[in-house]
Amino acid sequence: MFQGRNFLTLLDYTPDEIRALLKLAHQVKAEKKQGIFPKRMANKNVVLLFEKTSTRTRCAFETAAYDEGANVTFLSNSQMGKKESLEDTAKVLGRFYDGIEFRGFKQETVELLAKYSGVPVWNGLTDLYHPTQVLADWMTIEEHVKKPLNKVKFVYVGDARNNMGNSLMIGCAKMGMHFVGIAPKALFPSEELVERMRELCKETGGKIELSDSIDAVEGADVIYTDVWVSMGEEAQFEERIRLLEPYRVTMDMLKKTGNPDVIFEHCLPSFHDLETSVGKDIYDRFGLKEMEVSDEVFRSKHSVVFDEAENRMHTIKAVMVATMSDTLDK
C-alpha cells in the first residue's frame, strides 16, 4: 500500500490510507512504551534536508529513525540550488539514501526531490503544507476525544491561510470532520482550496466552515491555533498583531464552546509567555505578554500540546516505516 511512496501532502492519501498510518502510529507508540524495537529500517540510510530551523521535526525524524535501526544524516548546508541544481542534488542523494526528508520554503522543492531522487521523500514542512504535523494532531485527538474523528468538530483559530490552516482543513475534509476556520477575512484560506475541500466533503461527510466570529467555537471538541507570523514573515508582525489579537485563544473562548472537555492543540513553538527572545521583543515593542494563546490556556487541563509534540515522533516513524521498510508486512 505504501512501499516506495512519497509523503508530500495529505491530498495524495485516501481516508483509508490515513487511517492505516494512524493505526500504525498507535502501534509503534505502544511498542516503544513496552521497550520493543523491531528495527524495521535496519541498514537503511535517511537524509534530513533543512532550510528552516526546527526542534520537533528534526528530533522526531532522528529518534524515530534510530529506534527503527536506520542511520541519519542531518544536512543544512548542501549545495542544492546554489552550486548544484535541485535535480542533480536529488539524483545524488537518491544514490546515497533510502529516504529523504525536506523542511523548507517552497512546496515545489519537495516535489522536485520526489520527482528526481527515486526514493521516498517526506515533507517536514513547506510554506503550503505540514502533513506530518496533522497526523500527530489527529493521533492526539484519538487519544483524548471520546469520539471517532468523523464526529469531531475541529476549530482552527488564527491565520487560516498558512501551511497549518491549509493542512488541517485538508485533513478534516479527508477524515469527514467538521472544520471551522475562524480568522479575519483577510486571512481566510484560498477560495480554490476551500471549494476543493467542500467537494471532497461530499464524499467523506465532512463540513467546511469559515467565520470571522469567535462565536463559531460553540460545540467545538478541539481548539487549535498557531503562531501569528510564520517563518520568513517576521516583517509583518505589526499588521498580524492588529488583525489577530482579537483571536487569541483564552479561557473565555474555551468556555464559549460549551464543552467542558474541549482540548487545546498547538503545533508549537508557542508565544504564551515572555520566556523567549521573540516574546520579549514583542512585549518591548507592542506590550503583549501573550500572543496566539494565553498562558492560562497553554498550561491548563485542556492543553494536550506536549502529547501532540511527542506524537510527531510516532506518526513520523509510521510514515517512514510504511514507505521505506520492506519488512512491515512480514
VMD Tcl script that draws the C-alpha trace (Angstrom):
set ca {
  {0.00 0.00 0.00}
  {2.74 2.47 0.95}
  {6.09 0.95 -0.09}
  {8.17 3.45 -2.07}
  {5.60 6.26 -1.88}
  {6.25 9.89 -1.06}
  {4.51 11.80 1.73}
  {4.22 15.36 0.41}
  {0.64 16.35 1.27}
  {-2.43 14.61 2.66}
  {-4.09 15.38 -0.66}
  {-2.21 12.37 -2.04}
  {-3.64 9.93 0.51}
  {-7.10 8.39 0.83}
  {-9.02 8.41 4.11}
  {-8.37 4.67 4.49}
  {-4.65 5.20 3.95}
  {-4.57 7.97 6.56}
  {-6.40 5.68 9.00}
  {-3.84 2.96 8.30}
  {-0.97 5.33 9.07}
  {-2.67 6.41 12.31}
  {-3.20 2.77 13.29}
  {0.48 2.08 12.67}
  {1.43 5.18 14.69}
  {-0.54 3.90 17.68}
  {1.18 0.52 17.25}
  {4.72 1.90 17.17}
  {3.98 4.15 20.16}
  {2.79 1.13 22.16}
  {5.88 -0.81 21.09}
  {8.20 1.98 22.23}
  {6.44 2.24 25.60}
  {6.98 -1.52 26.05}
  {10.64 -1.33 25.03}
  {10.03 -3.20 21.77}
  {12.20 -2.05 18.86}
  {11.70 -4.27 15.78}
  {14.38 -2.43 13.72}
  {12.23 -2.44 10.58}
  {14.59 0.05 8.93}
  {17.86 -1.69 9.79}
  {20.68 -0.77 7.39}
  {18.59 1.98 5.82}
  {20.04 5.48 5.41}
  {17.99 8.66 5.74}
  {18.96 12.25 4.98}
  {17.23 15.23 6.56}
  {17.40 18.36 4.40}
  {16.67 21.55 6.34}
  {16.28 25.10 5.07}
  {14.27 26.18 8.15}
  {15.10 25.81 11.82}
  {13.43 23.03 13.76}
  {13.04 21.32 17.11}
  {10.24 18.75 16.85}
  {10.62 17.82 13.17}
  {14.34 17.13 13.31}
  {14.22 15.36 16.67}
  {11.17 13.32 15.68}
  {12.75 12.10 12.44}
  {16.08 11.32 14.10}
  {14.72 9.45 17.12}
  {12.17 7.58 15.01}
  {14.86 6.51 12.54}
  {17.27 5.41 15.29}
  {14.51 3.44 17.04}
  {13.95 1.51 13.82}
  {17.66 0.91 13.14}
  {18.27 3.48 10.40}
  {21.26 5.80 10.02}
  {20.64 9.56 9.74}
  {22.47 12.46 8.09}
  {21.37 15.98 9.00}
  {22.12 18.30 6.09}
  {21.55 22.04 6.32}
  {24.48 23.31 4.23}
  {24.15 21.43 0.94}
  {24.94 22.91 -2.47}
  {21.31 22.39 -3.54}
  {20.16 25.34 -5.62}
  {23.50 27.14 -5.14}
  {26.33 25.38 -6.94}
  {24.24 22.38 -7.91}
  {20.76 22.16 -9.37}
  {17.95 20.70 -7.34}
  {17.55 17.92 -9.91}
  {21.22 16.94 -9.69}
  {21.18 17.06 -5.89}
  {18.08 14.85 -5.78}
  {19.69 12.27 -8.08}
  {22.87 12.22 -5.97}
  {21.02 11.86 -2.68}
  {18.86 9.12 -4.17}
  {22.04 7.11 -4.82}
  {23.22 7.52 -1.22}
  {19.98 7.31 0.77}
  {16.85 5.18 1.10}
  {14.66 8.13 2.14}
  {14.78 11.93 2.11}
  {13.08 14.41 4.44}
  {12.79 18.06 3.42}
  {11.84 21.03 5.61}
  {11.93 24.37 3.89}
  {10.08 27.00 1.95}
  {8.75 26.03 -1.48}
  {6.42 23.07 -1.98}
  {7.96 22.85 -5.46}
  {11.30 21.89 -3.87}
  {9.97 18.82 -2.07}
  {8.03 17.84 -5.19}
  {11.15 18.03 -7.36}
  {13.12 15.99 -4.83}
  {10.40 13.36 -5.10}
  {10.42 13.53 -8.88}
  {14.15 13.02 -9.36}
  {15.51 11.13 -6.33}
  {13.90 7.74 -6.91}
  {13.39 7.16 -3.16}
  {10.56 8.10 -0.75}
  {10.51 11.81 0.10}
  {8.73 13.16 3.18}
  {7.54 16.72 3.67}
  {8.69 18.00 7.06}
  {7.12 21.43 6.34}
  {6.80 23.82 3.42}
  {5.07 27.14 3.01}
  {1.93 25.32 1.80}
  {1.68 22.11 3.83}
  {2.75 20.39 7.04}
  {1.29 16.87 6.70}
  {3.32 15.05 9.37}
  {2.06 17.56 11.93}
  {-1.56 16.84 11.05}
  {-1.05 13.10 11.55}
  {0.23 13.85 15.06}
  {-2.72 16.17 15.68}
  {-5.22 13.50 14.66}
  {-3.45 10.84 16.72}
  {-3.68 13.12 19.76}
  {-7.39 13.73 19.17}
  {-7.94 9.97 19.02}
  {-6.23 9.66 22.39}
  {-8.15 12.46 24.13}
  {-11.56 12.88 22.47}
  {-14.13 10.14 23.06}
  {-15.49 10.33 19.52}
  {-14.40 8.95 16.16}
  {-12.69 11.57 14.02}
  {-15.70 11.91 11.72}
  {-17.82 13.09 14.66}
  {-15.33 15.74 15.81}
  {-15.89 19.49 15.46}
  {-12.43 20.93 14.91}
  {-11.92 24.70 15.19}
  {-8.78 26.42 13.93}
  {-8.36 30.00 15.18}
  {-5.88 32.50 13.75}
  {-4.12 32.74 10.38}
  {-6.28 30.29 8.42}
  {-4.36 30.59 5.15}
  {-0.94 29.46 6.40}
  {0.51 25.97 5.99}
  {-1.20 24.70 9.15}
  {-4.58 26.21 8.22}
  {-4.34 24.56 4.80}
  {-3.18 21.19 6.10}
  {-5.71 20.98 8.92}
  {-8.59 21.82 6.59}
  {-7.39 19.14 4.15}
  {-7.04 16.62 6.98}
  {-10.54 17.38 8.25}
  {-12.04 17.03 4.79}
  {-10.24 13.72 4.24}
  {-11.45 12.27 7.55}
  {-15.03 13.55 7.32}
  {-14.62 16.02 10.18}
  {-16.38 19.34 10.78}
  {-13.74 22.01 10.17}
  {-14.30 25.60 11.26}
  {-11.70 28.20 10.37}
  {-12.07 31.33 12.49}
  {-9.99 34.23 11.21}
  {-10.18 37.80 9.99}
  {-11.49 37.67 6.42}
  {-8.13 38.90 5.11}
  {-6.58 35.66 6.40}
  {-9.14 33.16 5.09}
  {-7.66 30.27 3.06}
  {-7.77 30.45 -0.74}
  {-11.22 30.10 -2.26}
  {-9.88 27.47 -4.64}
  {-8.70 25.19 -1.81}
  {-11.88 25.77 0.20}
  {-14.09 24.78 -2.73}
  {-11.94 21.76 -3.48}
  {-12.28 20.60 0.14}
  {-16.03 21.20 0.13}
  {-16.29 18.94 -2.91}
  {-14.25 16.31 -1.09}
  {-16.56 16.60 1.92}
  {-19.46 15.48 -0.30}
  {-17.68 12.12 -0.46}
  {-16.45 11.88 3.15}
  {-19.33 13.50 5.05}
  {-17.17 16.34 6.33}
  {-18.05 20.01 6.55}
  {-16.02 23.17 5.93}
  {-17.00 26.49 7.52}
  {-15.24 29.85 7.68}
  {-16.12 32.69 10.04}
  {-14.65 35.89 11.42}
  {-16.72 35.49 14.61}
  {-15.40 33.87 17.78}
  {-18.94 32.65 18.46}
  {-18.34 29.90 15.87}
  {-16.36 27.96 18.52}
  {-19.66 26.74 20.00}
  {-19.73 22.95 20.27}
  {-16.04 22.53 19.45}
  {-14.23 19.37 20.53}
  {-10.82 20.80 19.59}
  {-9.50 24.37 19.53}
  {-6.27 24.75 17.56}
  {-4.06 27.75 16.93}
  {-0.64 28.57 15.52}
  {1.81 31.46 15.71}
  {0.60 34.69 14.19}
  {3.63 35.10 11.93}
  {5.22 32.16 10.12}
  {8.93 31.78 9.49}
  {10.04 34.26 6.83}
  {7.17 36.69 7.55}
  {8.60 38.42 10.64}
  {8.45 41.85 8.99}
  {4.65 41.59 9.11}
  {4.40 41.35 12.92}
  {2.67 44.69 13.43}
  {-0.03 44.06 10.83}
  {-0.65 40.48 12.04}
  {-0.93 41.56 15.67}
  {-3.53 44.14 14.71}
  {-5.53 41.55 12.77}
  {-5.17 38.60 15.12}
  {-5.14 39.95 18.67}
  {-8.96 39.57 18.90}
  {-8.50 35.88 18.05}
  {-6.18 34.95 20.93}
  {-7.23 31.63 22.47}
  {-8.28 32.35 26.05}
  {-10.24 30.56 28.74}
  {-13.24 32.71 27.79}
  {-13.01 31.30 24.27}
  {-12.85 27.75 25.60}
  {-15.91 28.44 27.77}
  {-17.77 29.69 24.69}
  {-17.54 26.16 23.27}
  {-19.92 24.93 25.96}
  {-17.80 21.77 26.09}
  {-16.06 21.16 29.45}
  {-13.89 18.51 27.77}
  {-12.70 20.63 24.85}
  {-8.99 20.13 24.14}
  {-6.44 22.71 23.03}
  {-3.83 21.89 20.39}
  {-0.87 23.85 19.04}
  {1.88 22.70 16.69}
  {4.50 24.66 18.67}
  {6.56 26.70 19.30}
  {4.10 28.95 21.11}
  {4.41 32.53 22.33}
  {2.34 32.15 25.51}
  {4.75 33.91 27.90}
  {7.89 36.06 27.97}
  {10.41 33.21 28.23}
  {11.68 33.59 24.64}
  {13.72 36.31 22.94}
  {10.93 36.80 20.40}
  {8.33 37.05 23.17}
  {10.40 39.66 25.00}
  {10.91 41.64 21.80}
  {7.19 41.66 21.07}
  {6.49 42.77 24.65}
  {9.01 45.61 24.34}
  {7.55 46.74 21.00}
  {3.83 46.13 21.47}
  {3.25 45.48 25.18}
  {1.89 41.96 24.63}
  {2.70 39.36 27.28}
  {0.93 36.63 25.28}
  {0.19 36.24 21.61}
  {-1.83 33.47 19.96}
  {-2.77 31.71 23.22}
  {-2.93 32.78 26.84}
  {-0.53 31.21 29.29}
  {-3.56 30.10 31.31}
  {-4.91 28.01 28.44}
  {-1.50 26.69 27.43}
  {-0.88 25.30 30.93}
  {-4.48 24.22 31.59}
  {-6.03 20.76 31.79}
  {-7.43 21.35 28.30}
  {-3.97 21.61 26.75}
  {-2.56 18.46 25.10}
  {0.30 20.21 23.31}
  {3.08 18.04 24.72}
  {1.26 14.79 23.96}
  {0.83 16.23 20.48}
  {4.56 17.06 20.27}
  {5.53 13.53 21.33}
  {3.18 12.10 18.74}
  {5.20 13.78 15.98}
  {7.80 11.07 16.65}
  {5.33 8.19 16.49}
  {3.49 9.38 13.39}
  {6.74 10.19 11.57}
  {8.01 6.74 12.47}
  {4.83 5.28 10.99}
  {5.31 7.23 7.75}
  {8.95 6.16 7.38}
  {8.30 2.53 8.23}
  {5.29 2.36 5.91}
  {7.02 3.96 2.91}
  {10.58 2.68 3.30}
  {10.65 -0.58 5.26}
  {10.47 -3.83 3.31}
  {9.64 -5.82 6.46}
  {6.38 -4.15 7.53}
  {4.09 -6.90 6.26}
  {6.39 -9.80 7.03}
}
mol new
graphics top color blue
foreach p $ca { graphics top sphere $p radius 0.5 }
foreach p [lrange $ca 0 end-1] q [lrange $ca 1 end] { graphics top cylinder $p $q radius 0.2 }
display resetview
